[in-house]
Amino acid sequence: MPYKWAAYLLFHMHFAQIFHTASICLTLSLAVWRYVAIKYSDKNHILCTERRCSTAILSSFILPPILCIPTYMVFDIHTAIVLEPSGPMILYHVDSDEEGQLYQINFWVHAVVIKLLPCLILTVISLWLIREVYSANQHQKKIRVYNKCPTNNKAVKRQYKADRRTNRTTKMLVAVLLLFLVTELPQGILGLLSGLLGRCFFKRCYDLFGELMDALALLNGAINFVLYCSMSRQFRMTFGQMMWRAHLHRWPPPTGSQSDGQNTAKSSVP
């Protein structure tokens, strides 16, 4: 391929890797945040502050470029001379350097730190959240069965609705985390095997599933958006407000002179 196309592919590979890692960090931050909010609900005003939330989001975008440094150093543009009827031609392609210590470090960082470690943490948090949802459902059943006092009926209904909202958000997060594990865990295992078994396994096995894993990552993002929209009213409202602001910025309201001109034109029509 031409050099410019190879340079674009190299840039796109690093760009996609950085933002995919940022997505992993954001998912991990969201899961940890939900875990802290439920387990330490009496200390939410101390632990779950807006400043800490901003710090977690900022860290999720600062950390990925640092974690991807080995990838920058391993993958590069290589040349190949091809003999054509018109003469020799130089072609360019993106590939990793020869097997060495940096090659091994790259796969260990990518497999263990970026993939498997977040999967392990999210597995533990998901199991804990599933247990909390089950406990909350059992608690709600007991309240509905044993609470017969009519004077507290409104208070019970209000608390029941609040518990349902909390459980719905928790169930949504569990679905997101399980989908994340289905998508990222196979990549982490294949990356770990590539680091252990070397370049031959990467070329013969990892590359074969590259397109499938990319498709799973895209599907993961699309399904996550549908889950957020369908199960979180707050997400729908926030997303709608963002879209409405963008629409207003794109189509500014008419000025006073324009409005007067339109009204005059309308009044002149019989």
Steps between C-alpha positions, in 0.01 A plus 500: 500500500616863462690657789224751580244221533734301725558811715124546530452138606772534764343819635152345500627192685655709779205740510246217531711320760528810720129576499402136543725489806334821621163327462626213714621744767165681499310172536725399788455841665121474463494155659722603791292815549178298515659251739607778737162675473312185603739350755576830675167675447532688830826661381394595147530871575867443588611227258289576191565870456492688172871575528588131532272420209682757283835357614392146404382613156816704439719207608312272259619718211853571627596141586431328160766689297755400766394134502521486120864619485635144432262475203643818349849352520415152369286575194647695210485541121705237315606486137488213253645490149270331249615408151252615238521470119574872490777464755550478876240681712522603865188427705432597860311314773442529874645220709672434831875488536688177541446301814688640800462622855295807404272277291434282805446803727243641260286186504531461876388860558220471245378161622544525876477870590253621236283188456522226765545716811191715427307180415598349836396813692174529308422131558530548876291818493237341273458202734468735797243716319298193398495391863386848607219499243384160622510615864306817414233299318459269798476801731230659284299177500512490881385861521204437269399187692540613859417869486123525558484839670283739290647815658842427353366401159622817322840487663538133407403570138746788481781286638400215269526726194840626612623144549372403156692787339816398682460136401427593139821703480696219663355241260592724206858525625520123550385448139763748379774330701408150384496618138840659558638171633368306200671750268831564674585172673570304176728781381689493827547123487620508138734789580642311797558191286668719238740625764569149628521313168658773290457651157396176330182471709424869444524465123317168469228535765465855631483656155229255393261629767593868462196597292265300723633671813468842336140419408429392859646826630276703266199288595583551866487877462171492309329267750628709791334809353170313462526371859567845640210652306253225587578459870614843621260794492776734613718395205213561257436845644869597495547371146187682385620825657837467326335439163260789554786737585688390187185560293457849647864588431464380142174685438510825700168672570403781259587856594238759577518656152459157337197422717344839422559448129338158511200633692461789253513261206238278659268792575524628143373171358118516455 
